[in-house]
Amino acid sequence: MGKKPLPSVEHVETLSLVAMRRLVGGLVEELHAIKAEVATLRSENEALRQDNAELRLENVRLKAENQQLRDEIARLKKLPPRPPFRPSGMDKATDPAKDDPRSDRTSGKLPRGPKRDKNRITRTVTLKADVPEGSRFKGYKNFLVRDLVLSAQLVNYRRERWLTPQGKLITAPLPDGAATGFGRNLRRICLALHAQGQVTTPRLTEILNSVGVEISKRQVLRLLTTHLDPFITEDSAVLHAGLVSAPFITVDDTGARTSGATPTPPRSVVSAFPPSAPAFPNRGSTSCRS
């Protein structure tokens, strides 16, 4: 004999006391059954999560083992070794999917250009529109323009001078990097254009003069060649760190004699850093594993 159906909830106001008790008891039983089912599903879900984590670990292990086998096969076949460099991640960092393209979408196409600098707006210009009388204002439409401003500055440091009761004259010290009469930013742009941009000293002097900086070629040369101890120390530290941590080191083993002189010892270039340009000609360079 099947279970007797519960009274209808729609006519709960007309139910008798016995029918009301039977309805409440049936609902309570169904609630307990649902709770038990939910607990079972949660335990099964937790078990599936654990299985998924174990499968992920197993997948990573199998990939590493597969790569080791590939490297061993390449070694047995005397093929060139796999380079140790990994993707730099620039594609992921510039992936438009990370930014919200819908904020500036006016058509079906995605907006082009860099979008990570929208929170660094330095100046806002409001443009007026010629509209007929009776038009309604509908807000603004933003359009970002990226520009570069180069301006020369002549800073006057008014240094306080004090005469102590003992007759000693004390003058306020200058900021770091200003003792030569040229600021840090000027020296930065000179070093960047000369070292990275391969700009010669005469052209660099012309560029600075065209911007409005009164400087001679001799002064530019002094900025490029004097007081370079911090840069030399940093360069030595970078080279030492690269030699210690780099799995591959490229060595120039050219043995050709130059002007009848014995060639210098091989020079090493650390391959742990992505090279922007060759440091010297590679007429016979080889790679060795450290």
Backbone as a ProteinNet text record, in pm:
[ID]
protein_1_A
[PRIMARY]
MGKKPLPSVEHVETLSLVAMRRLVGGLVEELHAIKAEVATLRSENEALRQDNAELRLENVRLKAENQQLRDEIARLKKLPPRPPFRPSGMDKATDPAKDDPRSDRTSGKLPRGPKRDKNRITRTVTLKADVPEGSRFKGYKNFLVRDLVLSAQLVNYRRERWLTPQGKLITAPLPDGAATGFGRNLRRICLALHAQGQVTTPRLTEILNSVGVEISKRQVLRLLTTHLDPFITEDSAVLHAGLVSAPFITVDDTGARTSGATPTPPRSVVSAFPPSAPAFPNRGSTSCRS
[TERTIARY]
86	0	89.5	66.9	149.6	127	221.8	212.4	99.8	22	-92.9	-44.5	-100	-52.2	-85	-2.4	-23.6	-135.8	-202.8	-307.4	-249.1	-330.7	-286.6	-259	-148.9	-112.3	-198.7	-260.1	-341.9	-462.8	-517.8	-637.8	-603.2	-487.1	-442.6	-536.1	-605.7	-695	-817.2	-856.4	-976.8	-945.3	-817.2	-780.2	-815.5	-844	-870.6	-740.3	-751.7	-631.5	-551	-617.2	-546.8	-474	-546.4	-483.3	-364.7	-380.5	-271.6	-148.5	-169.4	-55.7	10.8	-70.5	-12.6	66.4	16.5	88	221.7	221.3	346.3	445.8	396	486.2	546.2	465.7	517.8	623.1	598.2	695.7	826.2	815.6	937.8	1017.6	948.9	1018.5	1087.4	1016.8	1078.5	1199.9	1191.7	1304.3	1426.2	1402.4	1512.9	1572.4	1487.3	1538.1	1623.1	1577.8	1654.7	1788.6	1787.7	1914	2011.2	1960.7	2048.5	2104.3	2020	2066.4	2171.3	2151	2249.1	2381.4	2375.9	2499.6	2572.7	2496.3	2558.9	2624.3	2553.9	2609.8	2735	2736	2853.9	2973.7	2950.8	3061.6	3112.6	3018.6	3061.8	3137.5	3092.3	3160.9	3301.7	3317.2	3450.1	3541.1	3483.8	3564.1	3607.7	3516	3551.1	3658.2	3650.5	3753.2	3890.6	3893.9	4020.5	4073.9	3984.3	4027.6	4080.7	4013.7	4058.1	4196.6	4220.3	4352.8	4459.6	4428.6	4525.4	4553.7	4449.2	4469.9	4554.4	4534	4616.7	4764.5	4790.4	4928.4	4986.4	4906.2	4952.9	4981.6	4897.4	4918.7	5049.1	5075.6	5201	5320.6	5309.8	5419.2	5443.7	5335.8	5350.8	5410.7	5372.4	5431.6	5580.8	5620.8	5763.6	5838.9	5779.4	5843.8	5852.8	5747.9	5749.2	5858.6	5874.3	5978	6116.3	6132.6	6261.6	6292.8	6191.8	6212.9	6246.5	6179.8	6210.6	6355.2	6396.8	6534.4	6633.9	6601.7	6691.8	6700.8	6587.7	6589.4	6671.2	6652.9	6731.2	6880.5	6914.1	7055.5	7112.8	7034.8	7082.8	7096.9	7009.9	7018.5	7116.1	7179.2	7275.9	7212.4	7089.9	7022.3	7059.2	7043.5	7073.8	6980.8	7032.6	6948.7	6838.9	6736.4	6624.1	6666.6	6639	6679.2	6606	6672.3	6610.2	6512.4	6499.3	6415.6	6268.7	6192.5	6048.6	5981	5854.3	5784.2	5785.8	5808.7	5821.6	5690.9	5578.1	5449.8	5397.2	5463	5417.3	5280.6	5254.9	5123.6	5013	5040.5	4938.5	4919.2	5030.8	5018.7	4943.2	4951.8	4881.7	4755.5	4705.9	4585.5	4465.9	4393	4278.9	4167.1	4167	4059.3	4065.8	4186.2	4197.7	4134.1	4139.2	4072.7	3929.4	3849	3708.4	3692.9	3678.8	3668.8	3532.2	3434.1	3299.6	3280.4	3374.5	3357.7	3370.3	3457.5	3477.3	3426	3340.9	3294	3179.4	3199.9	3094.7	3042.2	3110.8	3066.8	3094.9	3082.8	3105.7	3252.1	3345.5	3486.8	3543	3649.6	3716.2	3804.5	3817.9	3905	4050.8	4127.2	4267.2	4353.6	4479.9	4574	4585	4684.8	4703.8	4588.8	4553.6	4440.4	4475.2	4602.3	4638.3	4675.7	4675.3	4715.3	4599.3	4474.9	4360.5	4347.4	4407.5	4399.8	4512.3	4589.9	4700.2	4681.6	4559.2	4531.5	4591.7	4676.2	4744.3	4672.3	4591.2	4523.4	4393.2	4289.8	4158.4	4118.4	4084.7	4044.2	3900.3	3815.9	3675.4	3657.5	3605	3585.3	3438.4	3416	3280.5	3236.6	3109.7	3052.8	2955.1	2954.9	2859.3	2728.8	2626.7	2498.4	2388.7	2284.7	2171.9	2093.7	2016.8	1937.5	1827.8	1805.7	1707.2	1764.4	1896.5	1957.4	1969.2	1968.6	1979.2	2119.4	2173.1	2307.2	2301.8	2388.2	2388.7	2518.8	2591.6	2713.9	2836.4	2940.1	3067.3	3107	3185.2	3246.5	3398.1	3461.4	3604.8	3685.3	3797.7	3892.8	4032.6	4108.2	4240.3	4347	4435.5	4547	4674.7	4765.9	4893.8	4998.5	5062.5	5156.9	5279.4	5382.9	5506.5	5543.3	5577.7	5612.8	5757.6	5841.4	5981	6000.1	6039.3	6057.5	6183.7	6254.8	6377	6341.5	6407.6	6385.2	6517.6	6512.9	6628.5	6588.9	6636.4	6597	6697.5	6646.4	6729.1	6716.5	6822.3	6823.3	6875.1	6786.2	6824	6872.1	7000	7060	7075.2	7017.7	7027.8	7171.8	7208.6	7342.2	7326.9	7393.6	7385.6	7527.5	7536.7	7663.2	7648	7724.9	7715.7	7782.5	7751.1	7820	7970.8	8016.8	8161.2	8224	8142.4	8195	8203.4	8141.2	8143.8	8024.1	8046.3	7940.3	7888.3	7758.2	7694.3	7599.5	7614.8	7529.5	7451	7323.4	7239	7296	7300.9	7358.9	7266.3	7326.1	7250.6	7192.2	7084.5	7031.4	7132.4	7113.8	7203.9	7193.9	7309.5	7313.2	7306.4	7300.7	7289.8	7417.4	7522.2	7645.3	7715.3	7692.2	7758.9	7688.2	7575.1	7500.4	7397.4	7385.9	7288.2	7215.8	7084.4	7003.6	7010.9	6947	6948	6871.8	6758	6676.9	6750.8	6827	6904.5	7010.5	7074.8	7176.1	7111.7	6992.3	6923.4	6894.6	6840.6	6805.9	6931	7041.4	7166.1	7218.3	7219.1	7267.6	7176.7	7044.9	6952	6965.7	6970.9	6982.1	7116.8	7222	7354.9	7377.3	7338.1	7366.3	7263.6	7135.6	7031.1	6991	6988.5	6947.7	7061.3	7187.1	7303.8	7312.5	7279.1	7286.9	7426.2	7489.2	7623.7	7619.6	7737.9	7745.7	7706.8	7752.3	7707.2	7555.9	7496.9	7352	7277.3	7331	7268.3	7273	7382.2	7392.2	7291.8	7274.9	7177.7	7035.5	7004.9	6870.1	6841	6936.6	6915.9	6904.9	6985.5	6977.2	6844	6791.4	6663.4	6548.2	6561.8	6458.3	6463.8	6582.7	6598	6701.1	6778.7	6882.2	7012.5	7067.6	7193.3	7307	7363.5	7468.5	7557.9	7686.2	7783.2	7817.7	7888.8	7926.9	8023.9	8110.6	8204.3	8129.8	8028.8	7950.2	7870.9	7817.4	7748.5	7844.6	7966.1	8066.7	8102.2	8106.6	8134.5	8021	7897.5	7784.9	7789.8	7845.2	7847	7967.1	8073.3	8197.8	8245.2	8187.6	8234.5	8130.3	8178.9	8093.3	8005.2	8069	7995.4	8013.4	8065	8088.4	7960.3	7846.2	7724.3	7680.9	7699.9	7660.2	7754.4	7883.2	7977.8	7950.4	7919.9	7888.2	7763.2	7660.6	7537.4	7561.4	7640	7668.6	7744.4	7839.4	7914.9	7824.5	7732.7	7640.9	7547.8	7499.7	7412.4	7487.5	7611.6	7691.3	7718.7	7751	7778.5	7654.1	7538.7	7414.3	7380.1	7404.4	7376.4	7468.3	7597.7	7691.5	7660.9	7609.3	7578.5	7452	7351	7219.8	7190.7	7267.4	7234	7264.8	7169	7197.4	7283	7282.5	7362	7446.6	7568.4	7658.4	7714.4	7701.1	7754.4	7895.7	7990.5	8131.7	8181.6	8248.1	8310.6	8450.4	8466	8593.1	8670	8655.8	8727.7	8877.9	8950.2	9094.9	9174.2	9107.3	9178.8	9269.6	9388	9482.5	9445.7	9459.2	9426	9553.6	9592	9712.7	9836.1	9838.3	9954.6	9963	9859.2	9861.8	9783.7	9818.8	9749	9609.4	9507.9	9370.6	9355.1	9266.6	9236.8	9160.3	9155.7	9078.5	8932.7	8864.2	8722.7	8639.4	8547.5	8456.5	8322.6	8260.8	8135.7	8020.4	7910	7786.4	7680.1	7622.8	7523.8	7395.3	7342.8	7222.6	7096.1	7107	6986.3	6901.5	6959.8	6887.4	6859.3	6738	6705.9	6787.9	6873.1	6958.8	6879.5	6902.6	6838.7	6922.6	7054.1	7143.1	7270	7342	7464.9	7570.1	7635.3	7736.7	7862.2	7893	8009.8	7986.6	8061	8036.9	8055.6	7968	7975.1	8024.4	8152.1	8207.5	8231.5	8239.9	8260	8206.6	8096.5	8043.8	7980.4	7997.2	7938	7866.7	7779.4	7704.4	7745.2	7764.9	7801	7711.4	7682.5	7595.6	7682.4	7638.8	7714.6	7687.1
-118.7	0	123.5	217.4	335.6	435.7	530.5	634.9	729.5	762.5	850.1	989.3	1053.2	1186.9	1290.2	1393.3	1501.3	1591.2	1656	1752.5	1866.8	1931.3	2042.4	2164.2	2234.3	2353.8	2472.7	2467.2	2579.5	2602.1	2495.9	2508.1	2482.7	2539.1	2514.3	2577.1	2683.3	2751	2666.2	2578.2	2496.9	2357.6	2328.6	2196.8	2179.8	2056.1	2024.1	2013.1	1996.5	1988.6	1864.2	1751.6	1627.8	1640.7	1698.3	1716.3	1813.5	1917.8	2014.4	1948.6	1862.1	1793.6	1698.9	1629.5	1538.7	1614.9	1733.4	1815	1862.6	1912	1960.7	1846.5	1729.7	1615.8	1570.7	1571.2	1532.5	1630.6	1760.4	1861	1848.6	1817.6	1800.9	1681.3	1571.8	1454.2	1484.7	1556.2	1593.1	1683.5	1775	1863.3	1783.6	1686	1602.6	1522.1	1474.2	1398.9	1487.3	1612.1	1705.4	1737.3	1757.3	1785	1668.4	1546.5	1430.2	1421.8	1453.5	1450.3	1557.1	1677.1	1784.6	1746	1685.3	1642.2	1538.5	1446.9	1346.4	1411.7	1507.7	1576.1	1655	1716.4	1791.6	1699.7	1583.1	1489.1	1438.7	1410.8	1367.8	1478.7	1603.1	1715.8	1731.7	1716.4	1726.9	1615.2	1493.8	1384.1	1410.1	1466.3	1498.5	1607.8	1704.6	1808.9	1749.5	1659.1	1594.2	1512.8	1441.2	1365.3	1457.1	1572.6	1668.1	1722.1	1753.9	1802.8	1697.7	1571.9	1465	1445.8	1457.9	1444	1558.5	1678.8	1791.4	1767.6	1721.3	1691.3	1580.4	1480.3	1372.2	1422.8	1515.3	1572.6	1651.5	1730.7	1806.1	1711.8	1604.7	1509	1441.3	1404.7	1339.4	1434.5	1561.7	1658	1672.4	1681.5	1692.3	1566.8	1450.6	1325.8	1317.1	1362.9	1362.1	1454.2	1570.6	1661.9	1604.7	1536.2	1471.5	1364.8	1288.2	1187.7	1252	1363.2	1433.9	1484.3	1541	1588.7	1473.8	1358.7	1243.8	1192.6	1190.4	1147.5	1244.9	1375.3	1474.8	1459.9	1427.7	1408.6	1286.2	1177	1056.3	1078.4	1159	1189.1	1300.3	1355.5	1464	1588.1	1615.6	1736.3	1853.1	1976.6	2092.3	2093	2129.9	2127.2	2232	2206.8	2299.8	2426.2	2545.2	2669.1	2681	2737.6	2742.8	2856.8	2943.7	3061.9	3024.3	3084.4	3065.7	3189.6	3179.5	3299.8	3408.3	3531.4	3643	3682.8	3639.9	3676.8	3811.3	3871	4001.1	3991.2	3877.1	3861.3	3856.7	3788.2	3782.5	3918.3	3992.3	4122.4	4222.2	4206.4	4298.5	4238.4	4132	4067.4	4159.1	4196.8	4287.1	4224.8	4091.5	4028.8	4064	4101.4	4137.6	4271.7	4360.9	4490.2	4480.1	4571.9	4571.7	4652.2	4590.1	4666.7	4726.7	4691.1	4740.2	4884.9	4936.4	5071.6	5173.9	5146.3	5241	5185.4	5086	5025	5107.6	5157	5231.3	5155.8	5049.3	4969.2	4823.8	4739.2	4597.8	4561.3	4650.8	4621.4	4660.2	4589.4	4620.3	4742.9	4827.5	4945.1	4902	4975.8	4943.2	5038.4	4996.7	5080.3	5041.9	5097.8	5064.7	5116.2	5037.4	5075.1	5068.9	5044.9	5029.6	5161.3	5272.1	5399.9	5496.9	5445.3	5535.2	5598.6	5538.8	5596.4	5695.5	5731.3	5825.8	5947.7	5994.6	6112.4	6235.9	6308.9	6425	6556.4	6562.2	6687.1	6655.9	6729.2	6712.7	6843.7	6837	6955.3	6934.7	7029.9	7024.4	7102.1	7037.4	7098.1	7134.4	7254.2	7302.2	7265.5	7241.5	7206.6	7314.8	7345	7440.6	7367.4	7394.5	7325	7427.6	7387.6	7480.3	7501.4	7605	7638.6	7533	7498.5	7396.8	7257.4	7240.7	7109.1	7071.6	6944.1	6893.5	6838.4	6869.2	6822.9	6675.5	6593.9	6449	6400.4	6485.6	6442.9	6462.3	6384.1	6395.4	6260.4	6266.2	6148.4	6165.5	6076.2	6086.4	6033	6097.6	6054.3	6079.8	5973.6	5983.5	6004.5	6100.9	6132.3	6121.5	6035.9	6018.6	6105.6	6190.4	6287.2	6292.8	6355.8	6370.9	6518.6	6568.5	6708.9	6715.1	6781.8	6805.9	6955.7	6995.5	7137.7	7155.9	7261.1	7293.2	7376.6	7348.4	7420.4	7472.3	7592	7652.6	7679.9	7596.8	7601.6	7686.7	7780.9	7866.4	7820.2	7759	7715.1	7830.1	7884.2	7991.6	7927.1	7917.8	7849.5	7946.2	7908.9	7992.3	7996.1	8111.6	8129.4	8184.8	8120	8157.5	8177.4	8278.1	8306.4	8271.3	8174.4	8128.9	8229.5	8222.6	8312.2	8293.6	8176.1	8155	8211.3	8271.7	8332.2	8237.6	8117.5	8021.2	8042.7	8043.2	8063.4	7927.9	7903.9	7777.7	7804.8	7727.6	7740.9	7611.6	7623.9	7505.6	7420.8	7287.9	7202	7190	7158.5	7137.3	6996.2	6974.9	6837.6	6747.5	6617.4	6520.7	6530.3	6533.4	6535.7	6673.7	6779.7	6915.5	6994.2	6933.4	7008.2	7046.6	6971.9	7001.3	7110.7	7157.1	7257.1	7199.3	7065.4	6998	6894.8	6888.6	6802.4	6655.8	6574.1	6429.6	6390.9	6455.8	6419	6446.5	6554.8	6585.5	6478.4	6435.5	6331.5	6198.8	6170.4	6046.2	6042.5	6153.3	6153.3	6147.1	6207	6198.8	6055.6	5988.5	5850.8	5757.1	5778.9	5691.6	5707.5	5831.9	5853.5	5806.6	5826.3	5789.6	5638.8	5574.6	5432.4	5344.8	5375.8	5292.4	5337	5469.4	5520	5536.5	5514	5526	5665.6	5768.3	5906.4	5960.2	6016.4	6069.4	6197.2	6236	6355	6483	6506.9	6629.1	6633.5	6520.6	6519.1	6535.6	6477.2	6493.6	6638.6	6704.5	6846.6	6929.1	6897.8	6970.1	6946.8	6823.4	6794.7	6875.8	6877.7	6951.6	7101.1	7153.4	7295.7	7331	7240.7	7268.2	7268.4	7189.6	7188.9	7315.3	7375.9	7496.3	7485.4	7378.7	7360	7420	7512.9	7574.4	7485.5	7407.6	7313.6	7294.7	7277.1	7258.6	7110.4	7079.1	6940.5	6890.4	6977.7	6938.7	6905.5	6983.7	6955.5	6826	6800	6672.9	6556.5	6571.4	6466.5	6440.3	6546.3	6527.9	6453.1	6482.2	6409.6	6261.2	6228.4	6088.5	6011	6080.1	6009.9	6027.4	6116.9	6140.8	6096.3	6065.4	6024.9	5905.2	5802.2	5682.4	5565.4	5593.2	5483.4	5407.8	5475.1	5397.5	5306.8	5353.9	5272	5153	5174.5	5064	4958.9	5003.9	4908.6	4828.7	4897.3	4827	4729.3	4768.8	4679.6	4556	4572.8	4458	4364.8	4423.3	4339.9	4260.3	4323.4	4252.1	4140.5	4167.1	4064.4	3947.5	3977.5	3870.7	3786.7	3852.7	3777.8	3691.2	3742.2	3662.8	3543.7	3562.5	3450.6	3342.9	3384	3286.4	3207.8	3274.7	3211.9	3165.6	3206.1	3173.1	3027.3	2952.9	2814.6	2805	2907.6	2907.8	3034.5	3022	3135.6	3131.4	3238.4	3247.3	3303.2	3234.3	3270.8	3298.7	3410.6	3444.1	3382	3273.6	3201.1	3224.3	3345.1	3376.2	3375.4	3302.9	3293.9	3370.2	3453.9	3526.8	3632.9	3648.1	3749.7	3884.6	3988.9	4124.1	4206.7	4255.7	4337.7	4265.4	4135	4058.5	4033.8	4069.6	4053.1	3929.7	3870.5	3753.1	3792.8	3714.6	3752	3750	3833.9	3841.3	3716.9	3687.8	3571.6	3583.2	3469.8	3472.3	3559.9	3632.6	3717.9	3647.4	3662.1	3591.8	3690.2	3644.3	3721.3	3634.8	3680.4	3601.3	3599.5	3479.8	3465.1	3462.2	3487.2	3485.6	3608.4	3714.8	3837.9	3849.6	3890.1	3899.1	4006.3	3973.3	4073.4	4158.8	4290.9	4382.6	4400.6	4383.7	4394.9	4320.5	4264.9	4191.9	4283.7	4236.3	4318	4328.8	4223.9	4225.7	4124	4129.2	4037	3893.6	3807.2	3664.6	3589.6	3592.4	3522.7	3375.5	3339.3	3199.8	3167.6	3228	3212.5	3076.8	3022	2894.3	2910.5	2814.7	2817.5	2697.5	2721.3	2613.2	2618.7	2504.1	2495	2508.2	2594.9	2615	2502.6
0	0	0	-98.5	-111.6	-0.2	3.3	105.2	72.1	174.2	153.6	119.2	13.4	-25.3	80.8	86.4	183.5	136.9	229.6	192	112.1	31.3	-51.7	34.5	0.8	76.4	37.6	-78.5	-124	-34.6	20.3	104.9	250.3	293.2	429.7	532.7	496.3	592.1	624.4	534	555.2	608.3	632.9	680.9	828.1	861.6	1001.9	1077.7	1209.9	1291.3	1259.6	1234.1	1201.3	1068.2	969.3	838.5	845.9	930.2	945.5	1006.7	1108.7	1170.1	1069.3	990.7	892.6	785.7	748	649.1	703.6	826.9	886.2	903	949.7	964.9	833.9	727.9	597.3	545.6	566.8	522.5	598.9	728.1	807.5	758	726.9	674.4	541	454.6	326	347.6	446.8	474.5	521.9	608.8	655.2	539.6	449.7	334.9	243.6	224.6	140.1	205.6	339.1	408	393.5	407.1	391.2	249.5	150.1	11.6	-13.9	44.2	27.7	92.3	210.9	276.6	191.7	130.7	43.9	-77.8	-137.1	-254.3	-217.4	-99.4	-57.8	-39.2	23.3	41.2	-93.7	-186.5	-319.4	-391.8	-375.1	-438	-382.5	-250.5	-189.9	-240.2	-253.7	-306.1	-450.5	-530.1	-668.3	-674.4	-582.9	-579.6	-546.9	-451.3	-418.3	-535.8	-603.1	-720.4	-830	-846	-947.4	-914.1	-785.7	-747	-769.5	-735.2	-758.8	-907.1	-990.1	-1134	-1189.3	-1134.9	-1179	-1145.7	-1022.9	-985	-1073.2	-1100.6	-1186.6	-1327.6	-1375.2	-1507.8	-1512.4	-1408.1	-1403.7	-1400	-1320.4	-1312.8	-1447.6	-1515.6	-1645.5	-1748.8	-1743.6	-1836.7	-1813	-1684.2	-1654.7	-1699.2	-1674.8	-1716.4	-1868.4	-1936.6	-2083.1	-2137.1	-2073.5	-2118.6	-2093.9	-1980	-1954.6	-2059.4	-2097	-2201.2	-2334.9	-2365.7	-2490.2	-2490.2	-2375.2	-2366.5	-2379.1	-2319	-2329.1	-2472.5	-2542.5	-2682.9	-2767	-2740.6	-2814.6	-2785.4	-2660	-2626.8	-2698	-2702.7	-2770.4	-2920.5	-2977	-3119.7	-3150.2	-3045.8	-3058.8	-3122.8	-3082	-3128.3	-3037.9	-3084.4	-2997.8	-2877.2	-2760.5	-2639.5	-2645.4	-2568.6	-2562	-2487.6	-2540.7	-2470.4	-2338.1	-2236.3	-2103.9	-2086.5	-2187.1	-2169.7	-2177.3	-2092.4	-2092.4	-2149.8	-2189.1	-2237.1	-2132.2	-2176.7	-2083.1	-2018.8	-2075.9	-2018.3	-2064.3	-2165.7	-2214.2	-2279.9	-2346.5	-2409.3	-2305.3	-2193.3	-2088.2	-2023.3	-2004.9	-1939.6	-2024.7	-2157	-2247.2	-2304.5	-2242.5	-2292.3	-2271.5	-2376.5	-2356.3	-2277	-2262	-2186.1	-2039.7	-1988.2	-1847.7	-1818.8	-1913.8	-1896.4	-1944.5	-1902.4	-1941.4	-2068.7	-2182.2	-2306.5	-2328.5	-2246.1	-2270.7	-2227.5	-2144.8	-2095.4	-2207.5	-2308.6	-2418.2	-2549.9	-2544.3	-2669.4	-2726.6	-2847.3	-2916.1	-3036.8	-3074.5	-3187.2	-3154.6	-3252.5	-3228.8	-3215.2	-3252.2	-3245.8	-3109.5	-3069.8	-2943.4	-2960.6	-2858.6	-2869	-2877.7	-2956.1	-2977	-2896.1	-2874.4	-2803	-2657	-2585.4	-2443.3	-2359.1	-2257.7	-2172.4	-2024.1	-1992	-1851.8	-1784.5	-1856.2	-1799.1	-1783.4	-1785.1	-1775.2	-1638	-1536.5	-1403.2	-1377.6	-1478.9	-1463.4	-1553.3	-1565	-1647.3	-1579.8	-1652.1	-1595.9	-1623.3	-1725.9	-1759.9	-1831.3	-1797.7	-1858.9	-1925.7	-2051.6	-2129.4	-2174.4	-2145	-2185.4	-2315.7	-2417.5	-2548.7	-2566.8	-2613.8	-2638.1	-2779.2	-2793.6	-2923.8	-2967.4	-3097.8	-3154	-3182.4	-3105.4	-3118.1	-3141	-3208.8	-3229.4	-3099.8	-3096.9	-2978.1	-2958.2	-2830.6	-2797.1	-2782.3	-2800.2	-2785.6	-2638.4	-2612.2	-2475	-2450.1	-2332.1	-2295.6	-2257.8	-2320.8	-2298.1	-2235.8	-2166	-2099.6	-2187.6	-2159.3	-2228.8	-2289.1	-2392.3	-2451.9	-2441.6	-2368.5	-2342.6	-2460	-2484.1	-2586.4	-2530.7	-2508.3	-2446.2	-2552.4	-2528.1	-2617	-2535.4	-2578.7	-2510.8	-2578.3	-2498.2	-2550.9	-2460.4	-2508.9	-2433.4	-2429.9	-2311.8	-2292.7	-2247.1	-2324.5	-2288.9	-2270.3	-2152.8	-2123.3	-2041.1	-2069.3	-1995.2	-1872.9	-1762.9	-1638.1	-1584.9	-1532.3	-1467.4	-1322.4	-1233.1	-1092.7	-1016.3	-939.4	-855.2	-710.5	-658.9	-519.8	-432.1	-354.1	-261.3	-131.1	-117.1	-3.2	113.8	224.4	344.3	394.4	445.1	502.1	643	734.5	875.5	930.2	1013	1080	1227	1271.5	1409.7	1503.9	1632.2	1728.6	1729.5	1687.5	1682.6	1555.9	1468.9	1347.8	1229.8	1240.1	1131.2	1040.1	908.8	810.1	763.2	781.8	743.4	627.7	519.4	401	381.6	346.6	325.7	212.6	231.2	126.5	5.6	-107.8	-230.6	-232.8	-309.4	-323.8	-392.7	-373.5	-436.7	-588.1	-652.9	-798.4	-859.9	-779.2	-833.7	-820.6	-767.5	-743.5	-873.3	-981.8	-1108.9	-1188.9	-1143.5	-1218	-1311.7	-1317	-1400.7	-1315.1	-1330	-1245.3	-1284.8	-1198.6	-1221.6	-1347.4	-1370.7	-1487.4	-1617.9	-1621.1	-1741.7	-1765.3	-1658	-1674	-1712.7	-1659.8	-1697.2	-1847	-1901	-2042.4	-2129	-2083	-2159.4	-2163.8	-2049	-2044.6	-2123.7	-2114.3	-2186	-2337.1	-2384.8	-2529.3	-2583.1	-2504.6	-2553.8	-2547.8	-2436.4	-2419.6	-2489.7	-2473.5	-2531.7	-2672.1	-2693.7	-2824.7	-2922.9	-2878.1	-2967.1	-3029.5	-2950.5	-2998.3	-2968.4	-3068.9	-3050.4	-2967	-2919.1	-2833.4	-2907.7	-3030.7	-3099.5	-3121.3	-3162.3	-3182.3	-3050.9	-2944.8	-2814.1	-2769.3	-2797.3	-2763.3	-2842.9	-2970.4	-3052.8	-3002.8	-2962.1	-2912.4	-2786.2	-2693.1	-2568.3	-2594.5	-2685.9	-2716.9	-2782.7	-2865.6	-2930.8	-2830.2	-2722.9	-2619.3	-2535.4	-2522.9	-2442.9	-2333	-2332.4	-2231.3	-2283.8	-2208.7	-2246.3	-2197.2	-2286.4	-2251.4	-2372.6	-2347.4	-2454.7	-2469.9	-2577.5	-2601.7	-2495.4	-2447.8	-2342.6	-2214	-2181.9	-2061.3	-2074.8	-2194.4	-2216.9	-2201	-2253.5	-2241	-2095.3	-2015.2	-1872.6	-1803.4	-1842.9	-1783.3	-1817.2	-1933	-1976.3	-1924.5	-1883.8	-1851.9	-1708.4	-1631.4	-1495.1	-1393.6	-1274.8	-1162.1	-1200.1	-1254.3	-1296	-1199.5	-1080.2	-984.9	-948.8	-922.6	-892.3	-1007.1	-1131.6	-1245.3	-1263.1	-1238.8	-1250.2	-1143.6	-1022.2	-915.7	-948.2	-999.8	-1036.3	-1150.3	-1249.2	-1361.8	-1315	-1223.3	-1171.9	-1092.3	-1015.1	-936.8	-1027.8	-1135.2	-1229.7	-1300.1	-1339.9	-1406.3	-1311.8	-1186.7	-1089.6	-1066.1	-1050.3	-1028.6	-1149.1	-1268.8	-1388.3	-1400.9	-1371.3	-1380.2	-1277.1	-1162.4	-1057.5	-1090	-1144.9	-1161.7	-1303.5	-1403.2	-1542.2	-1571.9	-1629.1	-1667.9	-1794.1	-1878.2	-2001.2	-2004.5	-2052.9	-2068.2	-2209.5	-2285.1	-2420.8	-2415.7	-2478.1	-2472.3	-2613.1	-2630.9	-2758.6	-2759.1	-2834.1	-2835	-2965.1	-3022.8	-3146.3	-3120.3	-3202.4	-3184.5	-3288.8	-3367.4	-3471.7	-3410.5	-3469	-3421.2	-3480.9	-3400.6	-3442.6	-3444.9	-3562.1	-3579	-3526.1	-3545.5	-3503.1	-3355.3	-3280.4	-3135.3	-3096	-2981.4	-2931.1	-2886.7	-2922.3	-2883.3	-2732.5	-2686.7	-2543.7	-2500.9	-2370.5	-2323.7	-2363.9	-2372.8	-2413.4	-2321.3	-2380.8	-2305.5	-2292.2	-2176.3	-2146.6	-2146.7	-2199.8	-2196.9	-2133.4	-2022.9	-1951.5	-2029.8	-2056.2	-2136.3	-2054	-1921	-1838.6	-1861.9	-1917.7	-1942.5	-2091.1	-2129.7	-2272.4	-2339.5	-2435.9	-2499.6	-2596.4	-2588.3	-2682.8	-2807.8	-2795.7	-2910.4	-2875.8	-2973.6	-2944	-2884.8	-2779.6	-2714.6	-2799.1	-2875.8	-2961.8	-3071.6	-3181.1	-3292.8	-3250.5	-3296.4	-3266.3	-3390.7	-3412	-3527.6	-3497.2	-3370.6	-3338.7	-3201.4	-3167	-3031.6	-3014.1	-2895.9	-2860.5	-2729.3	-2697.8	-2573.7	-2491.1	-2361.5	-2271.1	-2151.2	-2094.3	-1976.8	-1852.6	-1761	-1638.7	-1539.9
[MASK]
++++++++++++++++++++++++++++++++++++++++++++++++++++++++++++++++++++++++++++++++++++++++++++++++++++++++++++++++++++++++++++++++++++++++++++++++++++++++++++++++++++++++++++++++++++++++++++++++++++++++++++++++++++++++++++++++++++++++++++++++++++++++++++++++++++++++++++++++++++++++++++++++++

